[in-house]
Amino acid sequence: MHLPNFLEARTRDKRNYSRVDFSFDSKLQNKYQGKTYYIKTYGCQMNEHDSENIAALLEQLGFQKVDKYTQADFILLNTCSIRENAHNKAFGMLGRIKHLRNEKKDIIVGICGCMAQEESVVERILRDYKFVNFVLGTHNMHQLPEVIEKSIQENKQQIEVFSREGDLYEGLPVLRTNSYKAYVNIIYGCDKFCTYCIVPYTRGRERSRKKEDILNEINTLIRDGYKEVTLLGQNVNAYGKDLYDDYHMDQLLEDVAKTGIPRVRFMTSHPWDFTDRMIDVIAKYPNIMPSIHLPIQSGSNQVLKRMGRRYTKESYLELFHKMKEKIPRVTISTDIIVGFPGESEEDFLETMKVVEECRFDNAFTFIFSVRKGTPAEKLEDHISLEEKEERLQRLNTVINQIFLEKNQKLEGSSLEVLVEGISSKKKMYFGYSDTNKLINFTSEKPLEVGDIVSVKITSAKTWSLDGEV
């Protein structure tokens, strides 16, 4: 049994790791033939991609997927810990599973993902959720088949959570949920240690995959007919800094673009690591989508300093306007936290000024959620919940108006859209433009999922556009 330890996880020393080829234990192949599985995924794109690996491992064990957890013999929650709301959803799901367990005694229940890395979560599971068969951390997902087998054979709860990240496993099987868009991990973990963020503790320090492995994976996707890849990392811009002296994110972006895949995206970026060379590469290659997610979090320098963000409002704005100047048609989205401990009304108004200056194309806005074990947990917070909610409402009112105004300017223009399916409600095709706008549209001729078509925008809404091929 390995229990999570935040004291060990928060150590900032550089870790050594190796590249290891994954191999599946042939003794477990199809051992659970006839059994069914259900995965509930919370959180970010990295978690979604982890679930694609998990599904493939389960199917090698012989499990078959079902769409309802009530039908499953095996239930796995792939969890997120970025905010308290994600915690509540996962524990709420565990409550429903507990009731189901009273009827179906033989259900296997597992928890993995970021919540599994938290001491307080594992303590709560050990105390209140004894029916959970196992807890598996983010650093040893490759051990899932063995952990399932051990929990069943020994008939006791297994906690297998490594607090320090280990080797990088290549060749994990993957069962992709999409046949034309794919996630590709390029770097794991984060070294920034923002004071509010739990990611360095749950995902570990930055560890980059070798460029050859990344490019081989993308070339395989191209041969399989994929049209779009999204390069993933908790701090994707830091790619290569831990692995190479002279090969970083700008070179990788260029090499991926040169593969010829029609669409390349990447996320999530930290402003600190976004270089001029990256901007030049994005501007140079038309298959690198002109859509960038660039979290600012706050427009107040005082708040940014308490957050440990390592940039100022002025340096962020310089970077923002440089992108707007150099990258044709670029759209920029962001994250904003409202009500960080010590945020004054003046601090909040500084954020509003930045929003009005940048006029972001999308924004994910949140009330500050304290994460146990982070430095921000110890900061004094004198702002009432009512005041935080009022600030968030004011912010969202301005943001939503900006979104609508910017979308209305697109009426009459044409955008390239990757067809993703047909909306059951609107009976229209839908997909995302190169600038990451959600578009619902009609076509006189039948279209195939994965087609890239030119759509003329006929009407605009706050969160989407309507159009016709």
C-alpha positions, 0 to 999 in steps of 0.5 A: 500500500502506498499512501499520498504524501503532500510533503514529499510531493511538494519538494521542488528538487529536480527528479530523474526519470527514464523512458520505459516501453509499456508491456501488458501482462499476457496472463491478464489478457481477456481474463474478465471477458464478459464483464462490463465497465463504466468510466466517469471522467471529470476535469481537463483534456489531460484527464479525458485522454487518460480515460482513453488509455484506461479504457484500452487497458480495461478492454485488454482485460476483457471488459466491455463498455456500457453507457450507464454505471448501473449496468456495469460490473466495474466502475472507475471515477477518473477525478479532478481536484482543481476546484472544490466543485469537482470534489463534490461531484466525485463524492456525490457519484460515490454516494450513488454507487454506494446505494447501487452496491447494496443491490449489486454486491460484486461491483468493482469500484476504483478511483484514479486521477488527481483527487487520488493524489490528495492525502485528505481524499484518501483519508476520507475514502479509507474512513467513509468509503470502504466499499471502494476497491482501490485508489490509483494515482496519476503517476502509476496509471500503467499499473491499473491491470495489476491493481485491479487483479490484486484488489480482487484476489486479496479482497481488500482495499488497495491504495497505490498512490506514488507521491513522487513522479516516476518514469514516463511510460510509452506505448500505453494502449489508447481507445480514442473516443474520436476518429478525427480529433486526437489528444497527444500528451507532450509534457506532464506536470508543472514547475510553476507552483502558483500559490492557489494551484494543486497541479504540481502536487497531483501531477508532479514536476515537468517531464517531457516526452521525447520528440521522436515519440510525439512525432511518431504518434502524430504520423500514425494518427495521420495515417489513420485519417485524423484531421486535428491534434491537440498537444497537451500539457499542464504547462505546454509551453515549457516543453523540452526544458527538462529534456533538451538544451536546444529543442523546445516548444517552438521547434516541436510546433514547427515539426508537428506543422511540417507533418502536414496534419490539417489542424494543430492546437495546443493547451494550456499555456503559461504566459511566462513561457510563451516566447517570441519564436513561438508566436512567429511559428504560429504565424508562419504555418496555416495548419497551426490554428490561430486560437490560443488559451492564455490564462491571466487569472487577475489584472491586478499586479498585487494579486498576481504576486500573491498568486505566484504567477511570475508576470505582471499585468503589463508584461501580459498585455505586451504579450497579448498585443504582440500575438494580435499584431503578428498572428492573423485572425488570432483569437485568445481565450483566458482564465480569471479567478475572482475573489482571491484572498486579499483582492480589493475592489480596486484589484477587481476593477483592474481585472475588469480594465484588462478584460475591456482592453483585451476583449477576449474571445472566450473566458473561463471565470471562477470564484477562488476555491481553496485547495488544501495543502497549497500556500493560498490555504494559509492566506487570510480571506476577508471577502464574503461569498456574497461579494465574490458572487457579485463580482463574478456576476459583474465580470460575466455580464461584461464578458458575455456582452463582449462575446456577443459583440465579437461574434456579431462582427463575424456575420457575413464572413466565412470560416473553415469548420471541422464537421463533428456531428449533427445536433439532435436538438437543432437538426444541424451540423456542428463543429469548431472553426479554426479560431475555435468558435462553435458553429451550427450550420446547414448544408444542401449536400450530405457531409461526413464527420471529419470533413473540413468545410467553409461555412458562411455565418448567418447569425451570432449568439453569445456562445455560438454561431449559425451558418450554412455551407 
